[in-house]
Amino acid sequence: MDQFPNDPFDSAIENAAHNRQVARDSLFLMADLRVCGETDARPVRVRNLSQGGLMAEFPDGLAQGQRVEVDVRGIGWVCGQIAWSAAGRIGVAFDRQIDPMLARKPVGQGAHTPTFVKPIFTRTQR
């Protein structure tokens, strides 16, 4: 008789461990997060982002497996679930892969930058 019963969640654990090998982009980005079924979104600080998920600061924590939606700049709303929650941070595993580089693209164009934030270049006299 086998000491260790066949656990149906073993493959899910192995898949999650495999996904952790995917490269993650360290960054500081604000996003909105809401629990599925709720209308209120809360701002979160995203600390790293990959094709399959993200890590964000979330002081209240959420239950593992809880369904969430995250509005990531340049990407839009992405559905997923809480993979882990500890020490004021959460990990979200996305339902579909994203292109994390879209979140790094500039939001505006240089022509739209207000004049008060553009550098002033003075001419040197000859």
N, C-alpha and C positions, 0 to 999 in steps of 0.2 A: 504494500500500500504506500502511496506517495505521501510524504510528510507535508508537502506544500501543494495545496489545492490549486487547480487551474483558475487563475484570477482573470475575469474578463476585462479588467482595467489595465492589465499589464501592457497591452499593445498601445493603449493611450498614453501611458507613462513613458514608454520607449519613444513614441512619436514626439512627445513634448521634450524629452531629453535630446532627441535628434535635432529638433528645431532650435535648441539653444546653441547649436554649432553655427547657425547662420550669423553672418556679420551684422553687427549693430552699429549704428551711427550715433556717437555721443553728441548731444546738442542741448540747447536750452530753448524750448519752444512752448508757448502757451497754447492750450487747446481747451475745448469744452467737452465735458463728459456727463452723460446722463444714464441712469439705470433704465433699461428697457421697461416701457410701460409708464414711466414718469415723464412729465413735461418740462420740469426744471433741469437745466444744465448747470453744472458747476465748473468753474475754471480750474484747470490742473496744469502743473508744470511738467512737461515731458522732458525726461532726462536722456533717454535713448530711444531710437526708433529703428525698426528693421522691416523687412517685407512682411513678416509674420506677426508683429506685435510691437508693443512699446512698454517702457517703464515710466511711471509718472509719480510725482509726489501727491499723496492723498492721505492727509492726517487721520481721517475717520476710519479708513480701511473698508473693505468690502469682502463679502463671503466668496470663497473660492467657488467657481462655477457660475457665479451670478452674471447674467447677461447685461451688457452695456453697449453704448454707442459713443464714439469719440469723433468730434469734429476737428480734424487735423488740417491746418492751414495748407492750401494748395492741393489738398486731396479731397476734402469733404467728409461727410459722415461715414464712418466705418463701424460695422457691427463686430462684436467679439464677446469674449467672456473673461472673467477674472481668472488668471492662471495661478496667482499667488498674491498674498497681501501680508506685509510685515514692516515694522518699524517706520510707519508713515509713508510707505511706498506701495504701489500696486503694479502688477504685471498684467497686461491685457494681451490675450492671444486673439488675433483677428480671424474672422471667418474666411476671408479671402486675402490673397497677397496684394500688397500695394507697392508703389514705387516710392521709397522714402526720399529720393532726391527731389521729388516734386515739392516737398515741404521746405527745402532749402532754396528754392528759386525766389528771386526778389519779388516783393509784392507790387511795388510801383515802378514807374519808369523815371529816369533822371529828369525828363522834361516836366514832370509833375511835382518835382521837389520844390517846396516853397522857397522863396528867395532868402528868407531869414535863416535857413539852415545850409545854404550853399556857401562855400568859401569865397571870400573876397580876395581877389588878386590885385595888388597894386603894381603899377608900372614903375620900374626904376628909371630914374632920369639919367641920361648920358651926359 
